[in-house]
Amino acid sequence: MSPGVWVFSEKLELTAEMLSKGRELADKLQAELAAIVLGYDIKEKPDEILNLGADKIY
């Protein structure tokens, strides 16, 4: 198994696109897909990002 594919974006709309492509790559590599979330007042964002296909969130 490879180390994994990581995605970072500050805008949820762009994150969705990046996670879609990241999922394709992670599946091809048999790796986990992780998202990096930074920001203020983002309590509901991690749930949205998990629903977009991330395996882990940091």
The first five atom37 places (N, CA, C, CB, O) and aatype in JSON, in Angstrom:
{
  "aatype": [12, 15, 14, 7, 19, 17, 19, 13, 15, 6, 11, 10, 6, 10, 16, 0, 6, 12, 10, 15, 11, 7, 1, 6, 10, 0, 3, 11, 10, 5, 0, 6, 10, 0, 0, 9, 19, 10, 7, 18, 3, 9, 11, 6, 11, 14, 3, 6, 9, 10, 2, 10, 7, 0, 3, 11, 9, 18],
  "atom_mask": [
    [1, 1, 1, 1, 1],
    [1, 1, 1, 1, 1],
    [1, 1, 1, 1, 1],
    [1, 1, 1, 0, 1],
    [1, 1, 1, 1, 1],
    [1, 1, 1, 1, 1],
    [1, 1, 1, 1, 1],
    [1, 1, 1, 1, 1],
    [1, 1, 1, 1, 1],
    [1, 1, 1, 1, 1],
    [1, 1, 1, 1, 1],
    [1, 1, 1, 1, 1],
    [1, 1, 1, 1, 1],
    [1, 1, 1, 1, 1],
    [1, 1, 1, 1, 1],
    [1, 1, 1, 1, 1],
    [1, 1, 1, 1, 1],
    [1, 1, 1, 1, 1],
    [1, 1, 1, 1, 1],
    [1, 1, 1, 1, 1],
    [1, 1, 1, 1, 1],
    [1, 1, 1, 0, 1],
    [1, 1, 1, 1, 1],
    [1, 1, 1, 1, 1],
    [1, 1, 1, 1, 1],
    [1, 1, 1, 1, 1],
    [1, 1, 1, 1, 1],
    [1, 1, 1, 1, 1],
    [1, 1, 1, 1, 1],
    [1, 1, 1, 1, 1],
    [1, 1, 1, 1, 1],
    [1, 1, 1, 1, 1],
    [1, 1, 1, 1, 1],
    [1, 1, 1, 1, 1],
    [1, 1, 1, 1, 1],
    [1, 1, 1, 1, 1],
    [1, 1, 1, 1, 1],
    [1, 1, 1, 1, 1],
    [1, 1, 1, 0, 1],
    [1, 1, 1, 1, 1],
    [1, 1, 1, 1, 1],
    [1, 1, 1, 1, 1],
    [1, 1, 1, 1, 1],
    [1, 1, 1, 1, 1],
    [1, 1, 1, 1, 1],
    [1, 1, 1, 1, 1],
    [1, 1, 1, 1, 1],
    [1, 1, 1, 1, 1],
    [1, 1, 1, 1, 1],
    [1, 1, 1, 1, 1],
    [1, 1, 1, 1, 1],
    [1, 1, 1, 1, 1],
    [1, 1, 1, 0, 1],
    [1, 1, 1, 1, 1],
    [1, 1, 1, 1, 1],
    [1, 1, 1, 1, 1],
    [1, 1, 1, 1, 1],
    [1, 1, 1, 1, 1]
  ],
  "atom_positions": [
    [[0.85, -1.19, 0.0], [0.0, 0.0, 0.0], [0.89, 1.24, 0.0], [-0.96, 0.0, 1.23], [1.89, 1.29, 0.72]],
    [[0.53, 2.22, -0.79], [1.3, 3.46, -0.84], [0.97, 4.33, 0.37], [1.02, 4.23, -2.16], [-0.01, 4.06, 1.07]],
    [[1.77, 5.37, 0.62], [1.55, 6.24, 1.78], [0.21, 6.96, 1.78], [2.64, 7.25, 1.87], [-0.32, 7.27, 2.85]],
    [[-0.35, 7.22, 0.64], [-1.64, 7.88, 0.58], [-1.64, 9.1, -0.3], [0.0, 0.0, 0.0], [-0.59, 9.6, -0.72]],
    [[-2.83, 9.58, -0.59], [-3.04, 10.77, -1.4], [-3.66, 11.82, -0.49], [-3.94, 10.48, -2.66], [-4.64, 11.54, 0.2]],
    [[-3.1, 13.02, -0.5], [-3.59, 14.11, 0.36], [-4.13, 15.24, -0.5], [-2.45, 14.63, 1.29], [-3.57, 15.56, -1.55]],
    [[-5.22, 15.84, -0.05], [-5.85, 16.96, -0.75], [-5.99, 18.12, 0.22], [-7.24, 16.56, -1.35], [-6.4, 17.93, 1.37]],
    [[-5.65, 19.32, -0.25], [-5.84, 20.53, 0.55], [-6.49, 21.59, -0.32], [-4.49, 21.05, 1.14], [-6.06, 21.82, -1.45]],
    [[-7.52, 22.23, 0.19], [-8.15, 23.35, -0.49], [-8.9, 24.18, 0.54], [-9.1, 22.87, -1.62], [-9.43, 23.64, 1.51]],
    [[-8.94, 25.48, 0.32], [-9.65, 26.36, 1.25], [-11.11, 26.57, 0.85], [-8.95, 27.7, 1.32], [-11.89, 27.1, 1.64]],
    [[-11.49, 26.19, -0.36], [-12.86, 26.39, -0.83], [-13.52, 25.04, -1.03], [-12.88, 27.22, -2.15], [-12.99, 24.18, -1.73]],
    [[-14.69, 24.85, -0.42], [-15.37, 23.56, -0.48], [-15.67, 23.13, -1.91], [-16.66, 23.62, 0.32], [-15.58, 21.94, -2.22]],
    [[-16.04, 24.06, -2.79], [-16.35, 23.7, -4.17], [-15.13, 23.09, -4.86], [-16.83, 24.95, -4.95], [-15.25, 22.08, -5.56]],
    [[-13.99, 23.68, -4.67], [-12.75, 23.16, -5.26], [-12.34, 21.87, -4.57], [-11.63, 24.21, -5.16], [-11.8, 20.97, -5.22]],
    [[-12.58, 21.76, -3.29], [-12.24, 20.55, -2.56], [-12.99, 19.36, -3.14], [-12.58, 20.71, -1.06], [-12.43, 18.27, -3.26]],
    [[-14.25, 19.55, -3.5], [-15.04, 18.47, -4.08], [-14.4, 17.96, -5.37], [-16.48, 18.94, -4.36], [-14.3, 16.75, -5.58]],
    [[-13.97, 18.86, -6.23], [-13.32, 18.47, -7.48], [-12.0, 17.75, -7.21], [-13.08, 19.69, -8.36], [-11.69, 16.74, -7.83]],
    [[-11.22, 18.3, -6.28], [-9.92, 17.7, -5.98], [-10.07, 16.33, -5.33], [-9.12, 18.63, -5.07], [-9.29, 15.42, -5.62]],
    [[-11.06, 16.17, -4.46], [-11.29, 14.87, -3.84], [-11.75, 13.84, -4.87], [-12.33, 14.99, -2.72], [-11.42, 12.66, -4.76]],
    [[-12.51, 14.26, -5.85], [-12.94, 13.35, -6.91], [-11.74, 12.79, -7.66], [-13.9, 14.07, -7.88], [-11.64, 11.58, -7.86]],
    [[-10.84, 13.67, -8.08], [-9.63, 13.22, -8.77], [-8.7, 12.47, -7.82], [-8.89, 14.43, -9.39], [-8.06, 11.49, -8.21]],
    [[-8.63, 12.94, -6.58], [-7.81, 12.26, -5.58], [-8.29, 10.85, -5.33], [0.0, 0.0, 0.0], [-7.48, 9.94, -5.15]],
    [[-9.62, 10.65, -5.31], [-10.2, 9.32, -5.12], [-9.79, 8.39, -6.25], [-11.74, 9.39, -5.03], [-9.43, 7.24, -6.02]],
    [[-9.84, 8.9, -7.5], [-9.41, 8.09, -8.65], [-7.97, 7.64, -8.47], [-9.57, 8.89, -9.96], [-7.65, 6.46, -8.67]],
    [[-7.1, 8.56, -8.1], [-5.69, 8.25, -7.93], [-5.47, 7.3, -6.75], [-4.89, 9.54, -7.72], [-4.71, 6.34, -6.86]],
    [[-6.13, 7.57, -5.63], [-5.98, 6.71, -4.45], [-6.44, 5.29, -4.75], [-6.77, 7.29, -3.26], [-5.79, 4.33, -4.33]],
    [[-7.54, 5.15, -5.46], [-8.02, 3.81, -5.81], [-7.03, 3.1, -6.71], [-9.39, 3.9, -6.5], [-6.77, 1.9, -6.54]],
    [[-6.48, 3.83, -7.66], [-5.49, 3.25, -8.57], [-4.25, 2.79, -7.81], [-5.1, 4.26, -9.66], [-3.66, 1.75, -8.14]],
    [[-3.84, 3.56, -6.8], [-2.65, 3.24, -6.0], [-2.97, 2.34, -4.81], [-2.01, 4.53, -5.51], [-2.06, 1.95, -4.07]],
    [[-4.23, 2.01, -4.62], [-4.69, 1.26, -3.45], [-4.23, 1.95, -2.16], [-4.15, -0.2, -3.49], [-3.64, 1.34, -1.27]],
    [[-4.53, 3.24, -2.1], [-4.09, 4.08, -0.98], [-5.29, 4.79, -0.35], [-3.05, 5.12, -1.46], [-6.38, 4.83, -0.92]],
    [[-5.06, 5.34, 0.84], [-6.08, 6.14, 1.5], [-6.08, 7.55, 0.92], [-5.85, 6.19, 3.02], [-5.06, 8.05, 0.45]],
    [[-7.25, 8.17, 0.96], [-7.4, 9.56, 0.54], [-7.64, 10.41, 1.78], [-8.56, 9.73, -0.49], [-8.59, 10.18, 2.51]],
    [[-6.77, 11.38, 2.0], [-6.88, 12.24, 3.18], [-7.09, 13.69, 2.74], [-5.62, 12.12, 4.07], [-6.57, 14.12, 1.71]],
    [[-7.84, 14.42, 3.54], [-8.07, 15.85, 3.3], [-7.49, 16.63, 4.47], [-9.59, 16.16, 3.12], [-7.6, 16.23, 5.62]],
    [[-6.87, 17.75, 4.15], [-6.33, 18.65, 5.17], [-7.29, 19.83, 5.26], [-4.86, 19.13, 4.82], [-7.55, 20.51, 4.27]],
    [[-7.81, 20.08, 6.46], [-8.8, 21.15, 6.66], [-8.23, 22.16, 7.64], [-10.16, 20.57, 7.18], [-7.91, 21.82, 8.78]],
    [[-8.12, 23.4, 7.2], [-7.67, 24.5, 8.05], [-8.71, 25.6, 8.0], [-6.28, 25.03, 7.61], [-9.36, 25.79, 6.97]],
    [[-8.87, 26.31, 9.08], [-9.79, 27.43, 9.04], [-10.43, 27.72, 10.38], [0.0, 0.0, 0.0], [-10.17, 27.05, 11.38]],
    [[-11.25, 28.73, 10.36], [-11.95, 29.2, 11.55], [-13.44, 28.9, 11.39], [-11.7, 30.71, 11.78], [-14.0, 29.12, 10.32]],
    [[-14.06, 28.4, 12.45], [-15.5, 28.13, 12.45], [-15.9, 27.16, 11.34], [-16.28, 29.44, 12.31], [-16.77, 27.46, 10.53]],
    [[-15.25, 26.0, 11.32], [-15.47, 25.01, 10.27], [-16.02, 23.69, 10.83], [-14.17, 24.74, 9.51], [-15.75, 22.63, 10.27]],
    [[-16.76, 23.75, 11.89], [-17.21, 22.54, 12.59], [-17.97, 21.57, 11.69], [-18.09, 22.92, 13.75], [-17.81, 20.36, 11.84]],
    [[-18.78, 22.06, 10.77], [-19.55, 21.15, 9.93], [-18.82, 20.73, 8.67], [-20.85, 21.79, 9.55], [-19.26, 19.8, 7.99]],
    [[-17.71, 21.36, 8.34], [-16.98, 21.04, 7.11], [-16.41, 19.63, 7.09], [-15.86, 22.02, 6.92], [-16.5, 18.97, 6.05]],
    [[-15.84, 19.11, 8.18], [-15.31, 17.74, 8.11], [-16.35, 16.7, 7.7], [-14.72, 17.36, 9.44], [-16.02, 15.79, 6.93]],
    [[-17.56, 16.8, 8.18], [-18.6, 15.85, 7.78], [-18.89, 15.95, 6.29], [-19.89, 16.09, 8.59], [-19.08, 14.93, 5.62]],
    [[-18.93, 17.16, 5.77], [-19.16, 17.36, 4.34], [-18.03, 16.74, 3.53], [-19.28, 18.86, 4.0], [-18.26, 16.1, 2.5]],
    [[-16.8, 16.92, 4.0], [-15.64, 16.4, 3.28], [-15.61, 14.88, 3.31], [-14.35, 16.97, 3.88], [-15.27, 14.25, 2.31]],
    [[-15.97, 14.27, 4.43], [-16.06, 12.81, 4.49], [-17.1, 12.3, 3.5], [-16.4, 12.34, 5.91], [-16.91, 11.26, 2.87]],
    [[-18.2, 13.02, 3.36], [-19.24, 12.63, 2.41], [-18.77, 12.77, 0.96], [-20.48, 13.48, 2.62], [-19.36, 12.17, 0.06]],
    [[-17.73, 13.55, 0.73], [-17.18, 13.73, -0.62], [-16.15, 12.66, -0.96], [-16.55, 15.11, -0.75], [-15.62, 12.64, -2.08]],
    [[-15.85, 11.76, -0.02], [-14.98, 10.63, -0.36], [-13.67, 10.52, 0.38], [0.0, 0.0, 0.0], [-12.94, 9.56, 0.15]],
    [[-13.35, 11.45, 1.25], [-12.09, 11.34, 2.0], [-12.19, 10.21, 3.02], [-11.76, 12.68, 2.71], [-13.24, 9.99, 3.63]],
    [[-11.09, 9.48, 3.2], [-11.02, 8.42, 4.21], [-10.65, 8.99, 5.57], [-10.02, 7.35, 3.8], [-11.1, 8.5, 6.61]],
    [[-9.82, 10.03, 5.56], [-9.35, 10.67, 6.8], [-9.34, 12.17, 6.61], [-7.94, 10.16, 7.19], [-9.27, 12.68, 5.49]],
    [[-9.42, 12.87, 7.74], [-9.32, 14.33, 7.72], [-8.31, 14.75, 8.78], [-10.71, 15.01, 7.98], [-8.32, 14.26, 9.9]],
    [[-7.44, 15.67, 8.39], [-6.45, 16.25, 9.32], [-6.69, 17.73, 9.41], [-5.0, 15.95, 8.86], [-5.97, 18.42, 10.14]]
  ]
}
